[in-house]
């Protein structure tokens, strides 16, 4: 079974930067499309970004386009989310996720991701 573990969260000031990392193990993670989602209290989890197994295709939600960048290092089974110019509305628990089909398409559909990390808190504060 694939296991995903996020790291790199914490507190950052408005306008600051933070890089989240997700370490994958236990399967052929390097062959799966992966993504980041986030959730705030009282709201449903929402899509943030997705990246194809090769890294050639990416998709970011509109509100983070130009500020966040998803990337991956398949040699080390790592997924990243570089977050710049952070805003208070970016405060959330961020989740790393992986699809379970080899070389599947990038997607914003939460139900198509088979494996999830435990989540990590990001707080953007003044």
C-alpha positions in Angstrom: 0.0 0.0 0.0 1.1 3.5 -0.8 1.9 5.7 2.2 2.1 9.5 2.0 3.6 11.8 4.6 3.5 15.6 4.4 6.0 17.9 5.9 6.9 21.6 5.8 3.8 23.3 7.2 3.6 25.8 10.0 3.0 29.5 10.4 4.0 32.1 7.8 3.3 35.8 7.5 1.1 37.3 4.8 3.0 37.6 1.6 5.6 35.0 2.7 6.5 31.7 1.2 6.4 28.1 2.3 7.2 24.8 0.6 5.3 21.6 1.4 6.8 18.2 0.8 5.2 14.8 0.5 7.2 11.6 0.8 5.7 8.5 -0.9 6.5 4.9 -0.1 5.1 1.4 -0.5 4.2 1.4 -4.2 5.0 2.8 -7.6 4.2 6.4 -6.6 6.4 7.7 -9.4 4.0 6.2 -11.9 0.9 7.9 -10.4 -0.7 11.3 -10.9 -0.5 13.2 -7.6 -2.2 16.2 -6.2 -2.6 18.6 -3.3 -5.9 19.4 -1.6 -6.8 21.6 1.4 -9.5 22.0 3.9 -10.6 24.7 6.4 -12.9 24.1 9.3 -16.6 23.9 8.3 -15.8 23.6 4.6 -15.3 20.7 2.2 -11.9 19.7 1.1 -10.9 21.5 -2.1 -8.5 20.9 -5.0 -5.3 22.9 -5.1 -3.1 21.4 -7.8 -2.4 18.2 -9.7 0.7 16.9 -11.6 1.0 14.0 -14.0 3.2 11.0 -13.3 6.0 12.5 -15.5 5.6 16.0 -14.3 4.9 17.2 -17.8 1.3 18.3 -17.1 0.2 20.4 -14.1 -3.1 22.1 -13.1 -3.6 24.7 -10.4 -6.9 26.0 -9.2 -7.5 29.6 -10.2 -7.1 31.2 -6.9 -3.5 29.9 -6.5 -2.4 30.1 -10.2 0.8 32.2 -10.4 1.4 31.9 -6.6 1.6 28.1 -6.0 3.7 25.6 -8.0 3.3 21.8 -7.8 6.4 19.7 -8.7 7.7 16.2 -8.2 11.0 14.3 -7.9 10.3 10.8 -9.1 13.8 9.5 -8.3 13.1 10.2 -4.6 9.3 9.6 -4.6 8.7 13.2 -3.5 5.9 15.7 -4.3 6.2 19.4 -3.6 4.0 22.5 -3.3 5.8 25.8 -3.5 3.6 28.5 -2.1 4.5 32.2 -2.6 2.7 35.4 -1.8 0.6 33.6 0.8 -2.8 35.1 1.8 -4.9 34.5 4.9 -7.4 32.6 2.8 -4.6 30.0 2.1 -4.8 29.0 5.8 -5.9 25.3 5.8 -4.9 21.7 6.4 -3.1 20.6 3.2 -3.3 17.0 2.0 -1.1 15.2 -0.4 -2.9 12.6 -2.5 -2.1 10.0 -5.2 -4.1 8.3 -7.8 -3.8 4.5 -7.9 -3.7 3.9 -11.6 -0.4 4.0 -13.5 -0.1 7.0 -15.8 -3.6 8.3 -15.2 -4.7 11.8 -16.1 -4.4 14.8 -13.9 -7.7 15.7 -12.2 -9.4 17.8 -9.6 -11.8 15.1 -8.6 -11.1 14.1 -5.0 -12.9 10.7 -5.5 -10.3 9.6 -8.1 -7.4 9.8 -5.6 -6.8 6.5 -3.9 -4.2 7.4 -1.3 -4.0 10.3 1.1 -1.6 11.7 3.6 -2.6 12.7 7.1 -2.6 16.4 6.4 -0.4 19.3 7.6 -1.5 22.7 8.9 -0.6 25.9 7.2 -1.4 29.2 8.9 -1.0 32.5 7.2 -0.9 35.2 9.8 -0.3 38.9 10.1 
